[in-house]
Amino acid sequence: MRTSVPSWPVALGIDLVAVVVFAVLGRAAHNEALTPGGIAQTAWPFLAGLLIGWLVVRLWKEPLRVGRALVLLVVTVVLGNLLRVFVAQDSTHWTFITVTVLVLAALLAGWRLLALLLLRGRRPASA
């Protein structure tokens, strides 16, 4: 079985799901309703930040580059929190930002590291 690098639409889809998972985890941790509307309310600033980050980093060129994913993380966290405060009129705190960085780092960089490990293990040995 041959394993290949996921296409950029697949990588973008995984990143979008990762941000939704972040929102679900956050809402569950605070005993907030896990309704589609509630999840969307929590996720949208970070989804917007993620999409802008994809454009800034041009991640479609090399979706598994962990270095680019780290820049994506910074853009997602910064823009997500700015949108959360200034557009959604929601509050933020340094502890929220810290948890956001840690969870999104694990999700956005984590799947890439796992994919790279799987790809490395599947490469044929060179002669």
C-alpha positions in Angstrom: 0.0 0.0 0.0 1.4 3.4 -1.0 0.9 6.4 1.3 1.2 9.8 -0.3 1.0 13.4 0.9 -2.6 14.5 1.3 -3.7 17.0 -1.3 -4.2 20.6 -0.1 -8.0 20.3 0.0 -7.7 17.3 2.3 -5.2 19.1 4.5 -7.4 22.2 4.6 -10.4 20.0 5.5 -8.4 18.4 8.4 -7.4 21.8 9.6 -11.0 23.0 9.6 -12.1 20.0 11.5 -9.3 20.5 14.0 -10.6 24.1 14.7 -14.1 22.7 15.2 -12.8 20.0 17.5 -11.0 22.8 19.5 -14.4 24.7 19.8 -16.2 21.5 20.9 -13.6 20.7 23.5 -13.6 24.3 24.8 -17.4 24.4 25.0 -17.5 21.0 26.7 -14.9 22.0 29.2 -17.0 25.0 30.2 -20.3 23.0 30.2 -21.6 25.1 27.3 -24.3 23.7 24.9 -22.8 21.6 22.1 -25.4 22.8 19.6 -24.4 23.6 16.0 -25.1 27.3 16.7 -23.0 27.3 19.9 -20.1 25.5 18.3 -20.3 27.9 15.3 -20.3 30.9 17.6 -17.1 29.6 19.3 -15.4 28.4 16.2 -16.0 31.1 13.5 -13.3 33.6 14.6 -10.7 30.8 14.6 -12.0 29.3 11.3 -11.7 32.8 9.7 -8.2 33.1 11.2 -7.3 29.7 9.8 -8.5 30.5 6.3 -6.6 33.8 6.3 -3.6 32.0 7.6 -3.7 29.5 4.8 -3.6 32.4 2.3 -0.8 34.2 4.2 1.3 31.0 4.5 0.3 29.6 1.1 0.0 26.3 2.7 -1.5 24.7 -0.4 2.0 24.5 -1.8 3.3 22.2 1.0 0.5 21.3 3.3 2.7 19.1 5.6 5.4 21.6 6.3 5.4 21.8 10.0 7.2 25.2 10.0 4.4 26.7 7.8 1.9 25.1 10.1 3.5 26.9 13.1 3.1 30.2 11.3 -0.5 29.1 10.5 -1.0 28.5 14.2 0.2 32.0 15.1 -2.0 33.7 12.5 -5.0 31.6 13.5 -4.6 32.3 17.2 -3.9 36.1 16.8 -6.7 36.7 14.2 -9.1 34.4 16.0 -8.7 36.3 19.3 -8.9 39.7 17.6 -12.1 38.7 15.8 -13.4 37.2 19.0 -12.9 40.4 20.9 -13.5 43.1 18.4 -16.2 41.6 16.1 -17.9 39.0 18.3 -17.7 41.3 21.3 -16.6 38.4 23.4 -13.9 38.5 26.1 -10.6 36.8 26.2 -7.9 36.2 28.8 -4.3 35.2 28.8 -5.3 31.8 30.1 -7.7 31.3 27.2 -5.0 32.4 24.7 -2.5 29.9 26.3 -5.0 27.0 26.1 -5.8 28.1 22.5 -2.2 28.0 21.5 -1.6 24.6 23.1 -4.7 22.9 21.8 -4.4 24.3 18.3 -0.7 23.5 18.2 -1.4 19.9 19.1 -4.2 19.7 16.5 -2.7 21.6 13.6 0.9 20.5 13.9 0.1 17.1 15.5 -1.7 15.6 12.5 1.1 16.8 10.2 3.7 15.2 12.4 1.7 12.0 12.5 1.3 12.1 8.7 5.1 12.7 8.2 5.9 9.8 10.5 3.5 7.5 8.6 5.0 8.6 5.3 8.5 8.0 6.5 7.6 4.5 7.7 6.1 3.7 4.3 9.0 4.8 2.0 10.8 2.0 0.3 14.4 1.5 1.5 16.9 2.9 -1.0 19.5 0.5 -2.4 
